[in-house]
Amino acid sequence: MTLADLGWTDTLATAFAPYAADGLLPARVTLQLKGFWEVTQPDEARLADCTGNFLNETTATSDMPAVGDWVAIMPLPGDPTRAQIHAVLPRRTKFSRKAAGVQEIEQIVAANIDTVFLVSSLDGNFNLRRIERYLSAARASGAEPVVVLNKSDLTPAEVADRRAEVEVIARGIPVIVTSAVKRGGLKALQPWLRPQTTVAFLGSSGVGKSTLINEIVGEEVLFTQEVRNIDGKGRHTTTQRELILSPDGVLIIDTPGMRELQPWQADESVDDVFADLKELSLRCKFTNCSHTTEPGCVIVPALADGTLERARWNSYQRLLREMAFEVRRTDRRASQKGKSVWKKQTKEMRQRVEEKRGDD
């Protein structure tokens, strides 16, 4: 195996040059644990932690290594199984979301990916509104999104209608129907499964991500389990993010199922996913139309006669509110940071004036 087999490129080599001059080695993050990372080189994998300098210079959680990242490491002397991470190379793409909880924290789900497979099942887990959220986050990632509708064997009578519904909101993004347990539709994924390229499988619990990966790899490299009989929903199988090299040379990232997905700074991508609704709202008489009681509004009558699906409109409005909140939060932090800097500079200036008076 070579660095190229792990996804190494000339662009990465250029970015790594200063670290190479310091005697560091390139490696790719292939497993994320609590406080540790598995970093892989062509010859071996090591367990690594971050240096104190790296941690001191890191200002955001999103700057920490994530699965798919390329890092600069130094093997620990006397222990060939351990290493330290000195730096994370610039990311080409990243799929990120707001971390679960009340704090506004960006969580990197996967980095440096070429294609992101957004997996949804066609059973009781099927949810158009959730797919819209994944599409928004995927468009913002920089990677090529592909929607995968899995478990077609469970609801054969509904496959055609549900695929048509997804194609409407996907707006040109490929939609592939598969049945992992019966290997149906897997050949349709082949155009994106190329050697030395990185793909990530994302979706909620129980949609069949791990089963799909096992079928693609050709062996059971990931543990799977059946969905709950009581409600048809899935159980958490994957508990950590992991990058796997398939026998065909494809780099595959498996991720835990996400109960909640709020895209991180995906305002433009939200408009892309809901371009039809944005275009429709621009036909209103007033540019600041609230789409409630204003004369000349085109949204209200469209909702009333059913030409505009209320659930889709509500989903669009909810995402816009979340993005607006994120903008306000960012502006507030920037303002607070500016005030803090101003106070610090003023304090330092006063200290210099007092020191000068003392000298005089």
Contacts in CASP RR format, 6 or more apart in sequence:
PFRMAT RR
TARGET T0000
AUTHOR 0000-0000-0000
METHOD contacts of the structure
MODEL  1
MTLADLGWTDTLATAFAPYAADGLLPARVTLQLKGFWEVTQPDEARLADC
TGNFLNETTATSDMPAVGDWVAIMPLPGDPTRAQIHAVLPRRTKFSRKAA
GVQEIEQIVAANIDTVFLVSSLDGNFNLRRIERYLSAARASGAEPVVVLN
KSDLTPAEVADRRAEVEVIARGIPVIVTSAVKRGGLKALQPWLRPQTTVA
FLGSSGVGKSTLINEIVGEEVLFTQEVRNIDGKGRHTTTQRELILSPDGV
LIIDTPGMRELQPWQADESVDDVFADLKELSLRCKFTNCSHTTEPGCVIV
PALADGTLERARWNSYQRLLREMAFEVRRTDRRASQKGKSVWKKQTKEMR
QRVEEKRGDD
1 42 0 8 1.000
1 43 0 8 1.000
1 245 0 8 1.000
2 8 0 8 1.000
2 42 0 8 1.000
3 26 0 8 1.000
3 41 0 8 1.000
3 42 0 8 1.000
4 196 0 8 1.000
5 42 0 8 1.000
5 195 0 8 1.000
5 196 0 8 1.000
5 245 0 8 1.000
5 249 0 8 1.000
6 28 0 8 1.000
6 40 0 8 1.000
6 41 0 8 1.000
6 42 0 8 1.000
6 196 0 8 1.000
6 245 0 8 1.000
6 251 0 8 1.000
7 28 0 8 1.000
7 112 0 8 1.000
7 196 0 8 1.000
7 197 0 8 1.000
7 198 0 8 1.000
7 251 0 8 1.000
8 26 0 8 1.000
8 70 0 8 1.000
11 92 0 8 1.000
12 26 0 8 1.000
12 70 0 8 1.000
12 89 0 8 1.000
15 89 0 8 1.000
15 90 0 8 1.000
16 26 0 8 1.000
16 70 0 8 1.000
16 72 0 8 1.000
16 89 0 8 1.000
19 26 0 8 1.000
19 72 0 8 1.000
19 86 0 8 1.000
19 87 0 8 1.000
20 26 0 8 1.000
22 86 0 8 1.000
23 74 0 8 1.000
24 72 0 8 1.000
24 73 0 8 1.000
24 74 0 8 1.000
24 86 0 8 1.000
24 87 0 8 1.000
25 41 0 8 1.000
25 72 0 8 1.000
25 73 0 8 1.000
25 74 0 8 1.000
25 75 0 8 1.000
26 41 0 8 1.000
26 70 0 8 1.000
26 71 0 8 1.000
26 72 0 8 1.000
26 73 0 8 1.000
26 89 0 8 1.000
27 39 0 8 1.000
27 40 0 8 1.000
27 41 0 8 1.000
27 46 0 8 1.000
27 48 0 8 1.000
27 70 0 8 1.000
27 71 0 8 1.000
27 73 0 8 1.000
27 83 0 8 1.000
28 39 0 8 1.000
28 40 0 8 1.000
28 41 0 8 1.000
28 68 0 8 1.000
28 69 0 8 1.000
28 70 0 8 1.000
28 71 0 8 1.000
28 243 0 8 1.000
29 37 0 8 1.000
29 38 0 8 1.000
29 39 0 8 1.000
29 40 0 8 1.000
29 65 0 8 1.000
29 66 0 8 1.000
29 67 0 8 1.000
29 68 0 8 1.000
29 69 0 8 1.000
29 70 0 8 1.000
29 71 0 8 1.000
29 111 0 8 1.000
29 243 0 8 1.000
30 38 0 8 1.000
30 39 0 8 1.000
30 40 0 8 1.000
30 45 0 8 1.000
30 67 0 8 1.000
30 68 0 8 1.000
30 242 0 8 1.000
30 243 0 8 1.000
30 244 0 8 1.000
31 37 0 8 1.000
31 38 0 8 1.000
31 67 0 8 1.000
31 240 0 8 1.000
31 241 0 8 1.000
31 242 0 8 1.000
31 243 0 8 1.000
32 38 0 8 1.000
32 65 0 8 1.000
32 66 0 8 1.000
32 67 0 8 1.000
32 240 0 8 1.000
32 241 0 8 1.000
32 242 0 8 1.000
33 240 0 8 1.000
35 49 0 8 1.000
36 47 0 8 1.000
36 48 0 8 1.000
36 49 0 8 1.000
37 47 0 8 1.000
37 48 0 8 1.000
37 49 0 8 1.000
37 65 0 8 1.000
37 71 0 8 1.000
37 85 0 8 1.000
38 45 0 8 1.000
38 46 0 8 1.000
38 47 0 8 1.000
38 48 0 8 1.000
39 45 0 8 1.000
39 46 0 8 1.000
39 48 0 8 1.000
39 71 0 8 1.000
39 73 0 8 1.000
39 83 0 8 1.000
39 85 0 8 1.000
40 46 0 8 1.000
40 243 0 8 1.000
44 80 0 8 1.000
46 73 0 8 1.000
46 75 0 8 1.000
46 80 0 8 1.000
46 81 0 8 1.000
46 82 0 8 1.000
46 83 0 8 1.000
47 81 0 8 1.000
47 82 0 8 1.000
47 83 0 8 1.000
48 71 0 8 1.000
48 73 0 8 1.000
48 82 0 8 1.000
48 83 0 8 1.000
48 84 0 8 1.000
48 85 0 8 1.000
49 84 0 8 1.000
49 85 0 8 1.000
50 58 0 8 1.000
50 64 0 8 1.000
50 65 0 8 1.000
50 84 0 8 1.000
50 85 0 8 1.000
51 84 0 8 1.000
51 85 0 8 1.000
51 86 0 8 1.000
53 86 0 8 1.000
54 85 0 8 1.000
54 86 0 8 1.000
54 87 0 8 1.000
58 64 0 8 1.000
60 106 0 8 1.000
61 99 0 8 1.000
61 105 0 8 1.000
61 106 0 8 1.000
61 107 0 8 1.000
62 96 0 8 1.000
62 105 0 8 1.000
62 106 0 8 1.000
62 107 0 8 1.000
62 108 0 8 1.000
63 88 0 8 1.000
64 88 0 8 1.000
64 108 0 8 1.000
65 71 0 8 1.000
65 85 0 8 1.000
65 88 0 8 1.000
66 94 0 8 1.000
66 108 0 8 1.000
66 109 0 8 1.000
66 110 0 8 1.000
66 111 0 8 1.000
66 241 0 8 1.000
67 110 0 8 1.000
67 111 0 8 1.000
67 241 0 8 1.000
67 242 0 8 1.000
67 243 0 8 1.000
67 253 0 8 1.000
67 255 0 8 1.000
68 110 0 8 1.000
68 111 0 8 1.000
68 112 0 8 1.000
68 113 0 8 1.000
68 198 0 8 1.000
68 243 0 8 1.000
68 253 0 8 1.000
69 88 0 8 1.000
69 89 0 8 1.000
69 91 0 8 1.000
69 111 0 8 1.000
69 112 0 8 1.000
70 88 0 8 1.000
70 89 0 8 1.000
70 112 0 8 1.000
71 85 0 8 1.000
71 86 0 8 1.000
71 87 0 8 1.000
71 88 0 8 1.000
71 89 0 8 1.000
72 85 0 8 1.000
72 86 0 8 1.000
72 87 0 8 1.000
72 88 0 8 1.000
72 89 0 8 1.000
73 83 0 8 1.000
73 84 0 8 1.000
73 85 0 8 1.000
73 86 0 8 1.000
74 83 0 8 1.000
74 84 0 8 1.000
74 86 0 8 1.000
75 82 0 8 1.000
75 83 0 8 1.000
76 82 0 8 1.000
76 83 0 8 1.000
76 84 0 8 1.000
91 111 0 8 1.000
91 112 0 8 1.000
92 112 0 8 1.000
93 111 0 8 1.000
93 112 0 8 1.000
93 113 0 8 1.000
93 114 0 8 1.000
93 141 0 8 1.000
93 142 0 8 1.000
93 143 0 8 1.000
94 108 0 8 1.000
94 110 0 8 1.000
94 111 0 8 1.000
94 112 0 8 1.000
94 113 0 8 1.000
94 141 0 8 1.000
94 142 0 8 1.000
95 108 0 8 1.000
95 109 0 8 1.000
95 110 0 8 1.000
95 111 0 8 1.000
95 113 0 8 1.000
95 116 0 8 1.000
95 137 0 8 1.000
95 138 0 8 1.000
95 141 0 8 1.000
95 143 0 8 1.000
95 200 0 8 1.000
95 202 0 8 1.000
96 106 0 8 1.000
96 107 0 8 1.000
96 108 0 8 1.000
96 109 0 8 1.000
96 137 0 8 1.000
96 140 0 8 1.000
96 141 0 8 1.000
96 264 0 8 1.000
97 106 0 8 1.000
97 107 0 8 1.000
97 109 0 8 1.000
97 137 0 8 1.000
97 258 0 8 1.000
97 261 0 8 1.000
97 262 0 8 1.000
97 263 0 8 1.000
97 264 0 8 1.000
98 104 0 8 1.000
98 105 0 8 1.000
98 106 0 8 1.000
98 107 0 8 1.000
98 262 0 8 1.000
98 263 0 8 1.000
98 264 0 8 1.000
98 326 0 8 1.000
99 105 0 8 1.000
99 106 0 8 1.000
99 107 0 8 1.000
100 259 0 8 1.000
100 260 0 8 1.000
104 326 0 8 1.000
104 329 0 8 1.000
106 264 0 8 1.000
106 265 0 8 1.000
107 264 0 8 1.000
109 200 0 8 1.000
109 202 0 8 1.000
109 241 0 8 1.000
109 255 0 8 1.000
109 258 0 8 1.000
110 116 0 8 1.000
110 200 0 8 1.000
110 202 0 8 1.000
110 241 0 8 1.000
110 253 0 8 1.000
110 255 0 8 1.000
112 198 0 8 1.000
113 141 0 8 1.000
113 143 0 8 1.000
113 198 0 8 1.000
113 199 0 8 1.000
113 200 0 8 1.000
113 253 0 8 1.000
114 143 0 8 1.000
114 144 0 8 1.000
114 192 0 8 1.000
114 197 0 8 1.000
114 198 0 8 1.000
114 199 0 8 1.000
115 143 0 8 1.000
115 144 0 8 1.000
115 145 0 8 1.000
115 146 0 8 1.000
115 192 0 8 1.000
115 197 0 8 1.000
115 198 0 8 1.000
115 199 0 8 1.000
115 200 0 8 1.000
116 138 0 8 1.000
116 141 0 8 1.000
116 143 0 8 1.000
116 144 0 8 1.000
116 145 0 8 1.000
116 146 0 8 1.000
116 199 0 8 1.000
116 200 0 8 1.000
116 202 0 8 1.000
117 146 0 8 1.000
117 148 0 8 1.000
117 189 0 8 1.000
117 192 0 8 1.000
117 199 0 8 1.000
117 200 0 8 1.000
117 201 0 8 1.000
117 202 0 8 1.000
117 212 0 8 1.000
118 131 0 8 1.000
118 134 0 8 1.000
118 135 0 8 1.000
118 138 0 8 1.000
118 145 0 8 1.000
118 146 0 8 1.000
118 147 0 8 1.000
118 148 0 8 1.000
118 202 0 8 1.000
118 203 0 8 1.000
119 148 0 8 1.000
119 150 0 8 1.000
119 201 0 8 1.000
119 202 0 8 1.000
119 203 0 8 1.000
119 207 0 8 1.000
119 208 0 8 1.000
119 209 0 8 1.000
119 212 0 8 1.000
120 126 0 8 1.000
120 127 0 8 1.000
120 130 0 8 1.000
120 131 0 8 1.000
120 134 0 8 1.000
120 147 0 8 1.000
120 148 0 8 1.000
120 149 0 8 1.000
120 150 0 8 1.000
120 166 0 8 1.000
120 203 0 8 1.000
120 204 0 8 1.000
120 207 0 8 1.000
121 149 0 8 1.000
121 150 0 8 1.000
121 151 0 8 1.000
121 154 0 8 1.000
121 206 0 8 1.000
121 207 0 8 1.000
121 208 0 8 1.000
122 149 0 8 1.000
122 150 0 8 1.000
122 151 0 8 1.000
122 152 0 8 1.000
122 154 0 8 1.000
122 155 0 8 1.000
122 158 0 8 1.000
122 159 0 8 1.000
122 162 0 8 1.000
122 177 0 8 1.000
123 151 0 8 1.000
123 154 0 8 1.000
123 155 0 8 1.000
123 227 0 8 1.000
123 232 0 8 1.000
124 231 0 8 1.000
124 232 0 8 1.000
124 233 0 8 1.000
125 204 0 8 1.000
125 206 0 8 1.000
125 207 0 8 1.000
125 227 0 8 1.000
125 232 0 8 1.000
125 233 0 8 1.000
125 234 0 8 1.000
126 149 0 8 1.000
126 162 0 8 1.000
128 165 0 8 1.000
128 166 0 8 1.000
128 169 0 8 1.000
128 311 0 8 1.000
128 312 0 8 1.000
129 311 0 8 1.000
129 312 0 8 1.000
129 315 0 8 1.000
130 204 0 8 1.000
130 261 0 8 1.000
131 147 0 8 1.000
131 166 0 8 1.000
131 169 0 8 1.000
131 170 0 8 1.000
132 169 0 8 1.000
132 273 0 8 1.000
132 274 0 8 1.000
132 312 0 8 1.000
132 315 0 8 1.000
132 319 0 8 1.000
133 261 0 8 1.000
133 262 0 8 1.000
133 263 0 8 1.000
133 315 0 8 1.000
133 319 0 8 1.000
134 202 0 8 1.000
134 203 0 8 1.000
134 261 0 8 1.000
135 145 0 8 1.000
135 147 0 8 1.000
135 169 0 8 1.000
135 170 0 8 1.000
135 173 0 8 1.000
135 269 0 8 1.000
135 273 0 8 1.000
136 263 0 8 1.000
136 266 0 8 1.000
136 269 0 8 1.000
136 270 0 8 1.000
136 272 0 8 1.000
136 273 0 8 1.000
136 319 0 8 1.000
137 261 0 8 1.000
137 263 0 8 1.000
137 264 0 8 1.000
137 266 0 8 1.000
137 269 0 8 1.000
138 145 0 8 1.000
138 202 0 8 1.000
138 269 0 8 1.000
139 145 0 8 1.000
139 266 0 8 1.000
139 268 0 8 1.000
139 269 0 8 1.000
139 272 0 8 1.000
139 273 0 8 1.000
140 263 0 8 1.000
140 264 0 8 1.000
140 265 0 8 1.000
140 266 0 8 1.000
140 268 0 8 1.000
140 269 0 8 1.000
143 200 0 8 1.000
144 192 0 8 1.000
145 173 0 8 1.000
146 173 0 8 1.000
146 174 0 8 1.000
146 175 0 8 1.000
146 176 0 8 1.000
146 189 0 8 1.000
146 192 0 8 1.000
147 166 0 8 1.000
147 170 0 8 1.000
147 173 0 8 1.000
147 174 0 8 1.000
147 175 0 8 1.000
147 176 0 8 1.000
148 176 0 8 1.000
148 178 0 8 1.000
148 189 0 8 1.000
148 201 0 8 1.000
148 212 0 8 1.000
149 159 0 8 1.000
149 162 0 8 1.000
149 163 0 8 1.000
149 166 0 8 1.000
149 175 0 8 1.000
149 176 0 8 1.000
149 177 0 8 1.000
149 178 0 8 1.000
150 178 0 8 1.000
150 179 0 8 1.000
150 180 0 8 1.000
150 207 0 8 1.000
150 208 0 8 1.000
150 211 0 8 1.000
150 212 0 8 1.000
151 179 0 8 1.000
151 180 0 8 1.000
151 181 0 8 1.000
151 207 0 8 1.000
151 208 0 8 1.000
152 159 0 8 1.000
152 177 0 8 1.000
152 178 0 8 1.000
152 179 0 8 1.000
152 184 0 8 1.000
153 179 0 8 1.000
153 181 0 8 1.000
153 182 0 8 1.000
155 162 0 8 1.000
159 177 0 8 1.000
163 175 0 8 1.000
163 177 0 8 1.000
166 175 0 8 1.000
167 175 0 8 1.000
169 273 0 8 1.000
169 312 0 8 1.000
171 272 0 8 1.000
171 273 0 8 1.000
171 275 0 8 1.000
171 276 0 8 1.000
176 185 0 8 1.000
176 188 0 8 1.000
176 189 0 8 1.000
177 185 0 8 1.000
177 188 0 8 1.000
178 184 0 8 1.000
178 185 0 8 1.000
178 186 0 8 1.000
178 188 0 8 1.000
178 189 0 8 1.000
178 212 0 8 1.000
179 185 0 8 1.000
180 186 0 8 1.000
180 208 0 8 1.000
180 211 0 8 1.000
180 212 0 8 1.000
180 214 0 8 1.000
180 215 0 8 1.000
181 211 0 8 1.000
183 215 0 8 1.000
186 212 0 8 1.000
186 215 0 8 1.000
186 216 0 8 1.000
189 216 0 8 1.000
192 199 0 8 1.000
193 199 0 8 1.000
193 216 0 8 1.000
193 246 0 8 1.000
193 248 0 8 1.000
193 250 0 8 1.000
194 250 0 8 1.000
195 248 0 8 1.000
195 249 0 8 1.000
195 250 0 8 1.000
196 249 0 8 1.000
196 251 0 8 1.000
197 250 0 8 1.000
197 251 0 8 1.000
198 243 0 8 1.000
198 251 0 8 1.000
198 252 0 8 1.000
198 253 0 8 1.000
199 250 0 8 1.000
199 251 0 8 1.000
199 252 0 8 1.000
199 253 0 8 1.000
200 252 0 8 1.000
200 253 0 8 1.000
200 255 0 8 1.000
201 209 0 8 1.000
201 212 0 8 1.000
201 213 0 8 1.000
201 252 0 8 1.000
201 253 0 8 1.000
201 254 0 8 1.000
201 255 0 8 1.000
202 209 0 8 1.000
202 255 0 8 1.000
202 257 0 8 1.000
202 258 0 8 1.000
203 209 0 8 1.000
203 255 0 8 1.000
203 257 0 8 1.000
203 258 0 8 1.000
204 234 0 8 1.000
204 257 0 8 1.000
204 258 0 8 1.000
204 259 0 8 1.000
205 233 0 8 1.000
205 234 0 8 1.000
205 235 0 8 1.000
205 236 0 8 1.000
205 237 0 8 1.000
205 256 0 8 1.000
205 257 0 8 1.000
205 259 0 8 1.000
206 227 0 8 1.000
206 233 0 8 1.000
206 234 0 8 1.000
206 235 0 8 1.000
206 237 0 8 1.000
206 257 0 8 1.000
207 234 0 8 1.000
207 257 0 8 1.000
208 224 0 8 1.000
209 238 0 8 1.000
209 254 0 8 1.000
209 255 0 8 1.000
209 257 0 8 1.000
210 222 0 8 1.000
210 223 0 8 1.000
210 224 0 8 1.000
210 237 0 8 1.000
210 238 0 8 1.000
210 254 0 8 1.000
211 224 0 8 1.000
213 221 0 8 1.000
213 222 0 8 1.000
213 244 0 8 1.000
213 252 0 8 1.000
213 254 0 8 1.000
214 220 0 8 1.000
214 221 0 8 1.000
214 222 0 8 1.000
214 224 0 8 1.000
216 246 0 8 1.000
216 250 0 8 1.000
216 252 0 8 1.000
217 244 0 8 1.000
217 246 0 8 1.000
217 247 0 8 1.000
217 252 0 8 1.000
218 246 0 8 1.000
218 247 0 8 1.000
221 244 0 8 1.000
222 237 0 8 1.000
222 238 0 8 1.000
222 244 0 8 1.000
222 254 0 8 1.000
223 237 0 8 1.000
223 238 0 8 1.000
224 237 0 8 1.000
225 235 0 8 1.000
225 237 0 8 1.000
226 235 0 8 1.000
227 233 0 8 1.000
227 234 0 8 1.000
227 235 0 8 1.000
228 234 0 8 1.000
228 235 0 8 1.000
236 256 0 8 1.000
236 257 0 8 1.000
238 254 0 8 1.000
238 255 0 8 1.000
238 256 0 8 1.000
238 257 0 8 1.000
239 256 0 8 1.000
240 256 0 8 1.000
241 253 0 8 1.000
241 254 0 8 1.000
241 255 0 8 1.000
241 256 0 8 1.000
242 253 0 8 1.000
242 254 0 8 1.000
243 251 0 8 1.000
243 252 0 8 1.000
243 253 0 8 1.000
244 251 0 8 1.000
244 252 0 8 1.000
244 253 0 8 1.000
244 254 0 8 1.000
245 251 0 8 1.000
245 252 0 8 1.000
246 252 0 8 1.000
262 322 0 8 1.000
263 269 0 8 1.000
263 270 0 8 1.000
263 319 0 8 1.000
263 322 0 8 1.000
263 323 0 8 1.000
264 326 0 8 1.000
265 323 0 8 1.000
265 326 0 8 1.000
266 319 0 8 1.000
266 323 0 8 1.000
267 323 0 8 1.000
267 326 0 8 1.000
267 327 0 8 1.000
270 316 0 8 1.000
270 319 0 8 1.000
270 320 0 8 1.000
270 323 0 8 1.000
271 278 0 8 1.000
274 312 0 8 1.000
274 316 0 8 1.000
274 319 0 8 1.000
277 308 0 8 1.000
277 312 0 8 1.000
277 313 0 8 1.000
277 316 0 8 1.000
280 298 0 8 1.000
280 299 0 8 1.000
280 302 0 8 1.000
280 308 0 8 1.000
281 289 0 8 1.000
281 291 0 8 1.000
281 298 0 8 1.000
281 299 0 8 1.000
283 298 0 8 1.000
284 291 0 8 1.000
284 294 0 8 1.000
284 296 0 8 1.000
284 297 0 8 1.000
284 298 0 8 1.000
284 299 0 8 1.000
285 294 0 8 1.000
285 295 0 8 1.000
285 296 0 8 1.000
285 297 0 8 1.000
286 294 0 8 1.000
286 296 0 8 1.000
286 297 0 8 1.000
289 296 0 8 1.000
289 297 0 8 1.000
289 299 0 8 1.000
291 297 0 8 1.000
291 299 0 8 1.000
291 300 0 8 1.000
292 300 0 8 1.000
293 300 0 8 1.000
299 308 0 8 1.000
299 313 0 8 1.000
302 308 0 8 1.000
303 310 0 8 1.000
303 313 0 8 1.000
END
